[in-house]
Amino acid sequence: MAELLITAQDTFQRRYGRYLLADGDGPTIDTEDARLLGGELCSTTQNLMVIESIAGRDDVLELKTGRFVFEVWTAEPPPTPDDAWHKQTIVQFRASSGVVHLEDDEEVASALQVDLGARAMRWRVRVSARAIELEPEEVEYFELGAEEYEAEVFLLQFWPDRPGERRTRDV
């Protein structure tokens, strides 16, 4: 049975229609080339995951701020209800340092560092995404600003790619 080890949350403002999740050792390709990876919701290469915004043109403020929930599990977590998310996919991700953070195309990084618990390990990641759609009247009524308005929510659930693979970090 899968056990939840870590949970963390962060908000981040996207650029150029995507968010980047980078390993602390840095991506193995230039972030400009990351757009060539493809993938409807998400694509990966070593030390880099590109997550496409799903808010698109329906984001009335065009601020493209996303809330991210990170979870690290011992095994594949239970599935989430299909109707809770607009899009969902599972990808493989290799993180050489085992510590990841959000960043944009100009390498501005989030202060939150998520320690996955192991170096040089391959992970499976379930990426779930939901757009938050507000009407212009709602935005005006609540007087929402850039730092308050979340256009989308992402749940990133990590678990070891191979059952029984060691997850603890060497000291």
N, C-alpha and C positions, 0 to 999 in steps of 0.2 A: 504494500500500500504506500502511495506517495505521501511524503511528509513535506510541508512547507517550511523552509529554513529561513528565508529572508524575504522581507517585503519593504519596499521603499517607494516614495512618490516624488515627482518633480514636475515643474511646468517649464516649457521652453518655447520660444518664438521661432517659427520656421523661416527659412529663406528659400526662394526659388522652388517652392512647392514640395519641399521634402525636409526631413530631419535626418541627421546622421548619428548613429550610435557607434562610437569608436572605442577601441581597446586602448589602455594606457600606453602601450608600446607604439601606438600610432598605426594608421592604416598602411597596407602594403601597396596601395595605389594612390595616385593623386586624387583628391576629393573631386576635382573637376571631371575626372574620368569615371567617377562613381555613377553619373547619370547614364552611362552606357551599359550598366549592368542589366537593365531591364527589370521585369517583375512588376506585376500590377499593383501590389500593396507593398511588397518588401523584397529586397534582394541583398545578397551578402557576398563578401569576399573575405579573405583572412583579415581580422581585426577591424572590419567595417561592415555595418549594416545600414542600408539606405531604406528609410521608411517614407513612403509617398503619402502626402497629405490627402485626405479624403474629403476635406471641407470644400475644396474647390471654389467655384464661383458662387456657391450658395452661402458662403461666409459673408454676411452683410457688412461687417466692419472691415473685412479683408485684413485682419490682423494675424490670422493663422497661428494662434497660440495653442499648443497642445498640452494636455495633462498626461503624464506617463506614470503607470503603475508597473513596478518591476517585482517579479516574484522568482525566487530560486527554489526548486523542488528537488527531492532525492530521486524521483522517477516522474514519468509522465503524469501531470496533474489531471484531476477529473475534468471532463469537458464543461465548458460554460454553455448556458442556454443559447441556442442559435439566434433567437430573437433579441438578445441583449446587444448584439454587434451587427454593424452593417457589412463588415468584411472580416475575414479570418483566414490565416494561412499558417503553415508550419514550415520552418526553414532550418538548415544547419548553419551553425556559426562557430568559428574557431577564434578563441581569444587567447593570445600568447601570454599576456600578463595576468589575465583573469579579473581585471578591474576595468569596468566600462563607464562611459559617460556620454551624454548628449553633446553634440557640437553642430555648428553650422558650416557652410561652405567656406567661410573665412576663418575657420578654426577658433571661433569664439566658443569656449566650452562652458558647460553647466558646472556649478560648484559641486553638485552631487556626484560622487564616485560610488558605483555599485560594485562591491567585491563579490564575485561569483563563487569564490571559495577554492579555486584551483587554477594553476597556471597551465598553459599549453594544452588546453583540453577542448574537445569538440562538443558543442551543445546542440540540442534541439530547442527551438524557440517557437512557441505559439504566439503569433502576433494577432491581436484582436483590435479592431478599430471601430469607433462610432463617432459620427459627426454630430455636433450639437447645433441644431438649427433654431435661431431666434428670429423673430419677426422684427422689422425696423422699430415698431412701436415698443417692443420689449426692451430693445437696446436703449432707446430714448428714455423710457420710464425708469429703468434701473440705473441710468447714467453710467453705463459701463465704459471703462477705459481699456487701453491695450493690456495692462497687467492684470485686469480682472476678467477679461472675456476669453473663455476657452472654446475654441472652434471645434475641437475634437479631443477624444480620449483614446488612449492606447493602453492595452494590457500586454506586457511582454512577460511570458512565463518560460523560464529556462529550466532544463533538466539535462543530465548527462546523456550524450548520444548513445553510449554503450552501457547497458545495465551492469551495475556493480563497479563501474569506473570510480576510482578514488576521487573524492571531492575536496578533501581537506588540504589546506595550503601548508607547504613546508615552512618551517620557521628557521 
